[in-house]
């Protein structure tokens, strides 16, 4: 009888361990250097002529079935993410990178199954009278806060 009790306790432990492992597992998906020609900026010239922006994105998807199934359907498809960001970023003009990044983050959360999304937009050649390599804005949005 003691052996049966030990076996039951081990099965319960294994089940609890599997549940904790799944809960503690986290997957983060990053896209860096997505370069798009856009029409965003404070000045009318920036909005008319346009300029290149570089996007960096990160998705926290929690536990991800693709780690086991090896199927793209079970994770965030980063090819689709890039196409989606291009559509959102080129659909209309924004005066500030803050507003653009916020719109991209909100749309990504709506479209993809992610717990959190981080979006960074960089202007490699900002229209500033001083020598500046780049300017960027980052936003972070959580699906829990929506």
C-alpha positions as CSV (number, residue, x, y, z in Angstrom):
1,X,0.0,0.0,0.0
2,X,2.9,2.4,0.7
3,X,4.2,1.8,-2.8
4,X,0.8,2.8,-4.3
5,X,0.8,6.0,-2.2
6,X,4.3,6.9,-3.3
7,X,3.3,6.3,-6.9
8,X,0.2,8.5,-6.6
9,X,2.3,11.3,-4.9
10,X,4.9,11.1,-7.7
11,X,2.1,11.4,-10.3
12,X,0.7,14.4,-8.5
13,X,4.2,16.0,-8.3
14,X,4.8,15.3,-12.0
15,X,1.4,17.0,-12.9
16,X,2.2,20.0,-10.7
17,X,5.7,20.3,-12.2
18,X,4.3,20.1,-15.8
19,X,1.8,22.9,-14.9
20,X,4.5,25.1,-13.3
21,X,6.9,24.5,-16.2
22,X,4.2,25.6,-18.7
23,X,3.3,28.7,-16.6
24,X,7.0,29.7,-16.2
25,X,7.8,29.1,-19.8
26,X,8.1,32.4,-21.7
27,X,8.8,33.0,-25.4
28,X,9.9,36.4,-26.7
29,X,9.9,37.1,-30.5
30,X,12.0,40.0,-31.8
31,X,12.2,41.8,-35.1
32,X,15.0,44.3,-35.5
33,X,15.8,46.6,-38.3
34,X,12.5,46.6,-40.2
35,X,13.3,49.5,-42.6
36,X,10.2,51.3,-44.1
37,X,9.8,54.5,-46.1
38,X,7.2,56.6,-44.4
39,X,5.7,60.1,-44.2
40,X,5.8,61.0,-40.5
41,X,7.2,64.1,-38.8
42,X,6.5,67.4,-37.3
43,X,7.3,69.5,-40.4
44,X,5.2,69.5,-43.6
45,X,8.3,68.7,-45.5
46,X,8.8,65.4,-43.5
47,X,5.2,64.5,-44.2
48,X,5.3,65.4,-47.9
49,X,8.8,64.1,-48.9
50,X,8.9,61.3,-46.4
51,X,11.9,59.5,-44.8
52,X,13.1,56.1,-43.8
53,X,12.1,54.8,-40.3
54,X,13.6,51.7,-38.7
55,X,11.4,49.6,-36.5
56,X,12.4,47.1,-33.7
57,X,9.6,45.0,-32.3
58,X,9.3,42.5,-29.5
59,X,6.4,40.2,-28.6
60,X,6.2,38.4,-25.3
61,X,3.9,35.5,-26.0
62,X,4.2,33.6,-22.7
63,X,4.2,29.8,-23.2
64,X,4.3,29.1,-26.9
65,X,3.0,25.8,-28.4
66,X,5.4,26.1,-31.3
67,X,8.2,25.2,-28.8
68,X,6.7,21.7,-28.9
69,X,4.8,21.5,-32.2
70,X,7.3,23.3,-34.4
71,X,4.4,24.9,-36.3
72,X,4.3,28.5,-37.3
73,X,0.5,28.5,-36.7
74,X,1.3,28.0,-33.0
75,X,3.3,31.2,-32.6
76,X,3.5,34.8,-33.9
77,X,4.5,34.7,-37.6
78,X,7.2,37.4,-37.8
79,X,6.8,37.6,-41.6
80,X,3.2,38.5,-41.2
81,X,4.2,40.9,-38.4
82,X,6.5,42.8,-40.7
83,X,3.9,43.1,-43.4
84,X,1.3,44.3,-40.8
85,X,3.6,46.9,-39.4
86,X,4.3,48.2,-42.9
87,X,0.6,48.6,-43.5
88,X,0.0,50.4,-40.2
89,X,3.0,52.7,-40.6
90,X,2.3,53.6,-44.2
91,X,-1.5,54.0,-43.9
92,X,-1.5,57.6,-42.6
93,X,0.9,60.2,-41.3
94,X,1.7,61.1,-37.7
95,X,3.4,64.2,-36.4
96,X,5.1,62.3,-33.5
97,X,6.9,59.0,-33.3
98,X,5.1,58.5,-29.9
99,X,1.7,58.4,-31.7
100,X,3.0,56.2,-34.4
101,X,4.5,53.7,-32.0
102,X,1.4,53.7,-29.9
103,X,-0.8,52.9,-32.9
104,X,1.5,50.2,-34.1
105,X,1.6,48.6,-30.6
106,X,-2.2,48.7,-30.2
107,X,-2.8,47.3,-33.7
108,X,-0.2,44.5,-33.1
109,X,-1.9,43.6,-29.8
110,X,-5.3,43.5,-31.6
111,X,-4.0,41.4,-34.5
112,X,-1.6,38.9,-32.8
113,X,-1.8,36.7,-29.8
114,X,0.7,38.4,-27.5
115,X,0.8,39.3,-23.8
116,X,3.0,42.3,-24.3
117,X,4.3,44.3,-27.3
118,X,7.3,46.6,-27.4
119,X,7.8,48.9,-30.4
120,X,10.7,51.2,-31.2
121,X,10.8,53.5,-34.2
122,X,14.1,55.2,-35.1
123,X,14.7,58.1,-37.5
124,X,18.2,57.4,-38.9
125,X,18.6,60.9,-40.3
126,X,16.4,63.3,-38.3
127,X,15.9,66.8,-39.6
128,X,17.9,68.5,-36.8
129,X,20.3,71.4,-37.3
130,X,22.9,69.6,-35.2
131,X,24.9,66.4,-35.9
132,X,22.7,63.6,-34.6
133,X,23.0,60.0,-35.6
134,X,19.4,59.1,-34.9
135,X,16.4,59.7,-32.7
136,X,14.0,57.0,-31.5
137,X,10.9,56.4,-29.4
138,X,9.9,53.2,-27.7
139,X,6.5,52.2,-26.3
140,X,5.5,49.1,-24.4
141,X,1.9,47.9,-24.2
142,X,0.4,45.0,-22.3
143,X,-2.7,43.1,-23.3
144,X,-3.6,43.0,-19.6
145,X,-3.8,46.8,-19.4
146,X,-6.4,47.0,-22.2
